[in-house]
């Protein structure tokens, strides 16, 4: 072996090592893409998928690094993976061409998770008043929340209700400006209450509305219950009446279980208007969690979506979501 052979072998070895390292950096994005596109959500992958928008942004790092280092095959593969993840996420930041009915009865509805009933009731009532909210759904609705909302004057704005307050996180409630016909309460398999009823503003078709709160996939023993709760939510296709599901779904549009529910006659309001990446849960009570979008307003495809806004609520780890909708006019 000549003296010049050793440096050449060293350079080749380093080049191979860099290439192997780059391929290893591509693997997380590849695995993430497989789970995201297949809808296969085993174990704690459920929790990880909530952070897909962040993974989609991070997936460009190995692509750019590989291209800078002229590892073309690695770079092209990484770029394809990054582009695939971006295709899952970016449409939520763009308004849909079809957003349902444009003519009919305009109405604002709101959902808020009250964090064991401790959210600031005066802020909830202020949001209802200032945004002309006609229907309010609340989750984690404890007895103290029922009392504080009443004291803050919610009943003057929304006199009709179907309430199921309970301590801790399982309570729920539905308040309305209009009478609730056939109201009721059910307990899902995960143990949370869900209240419902049908509203019919003057000149509108009747619309069934339900305050939704599937079990959170917080630990392995909750994963099956989370799937079951989402699968059992009422559908809005076929012969079903027009429906709206709003609340804390404990899932994002990167979860196959939620996408499957949406496919049954719904559209996600925030996604429809290009605001589907605005976070609704995470750091809002001080927890070091990147924001994710798990509070949704799902509306029947015949219902129009005009706008969506998201609002901070003191003493809650969730933000309130207000959707401006158009109910089809009664024929």
Beta strands, then each sheet from edge to edge (+ up, - down):
strand 1: 105-113
strand 2: 133-139
strand 3: 160-164
strand 4: 172-176
strand 5: 181-187
strand 6: 193-199
strand 7: 207-212
strand 8: 243-248
strand 9: 266-268
strand 10: 295-300
strand 11: 304-311
strand 12: 320-327
sheet 1: 3+ 4- 2+ 1+ 12- 11+
sheet 2: 5+ 6- 7+ 8+ 10- 9+
end
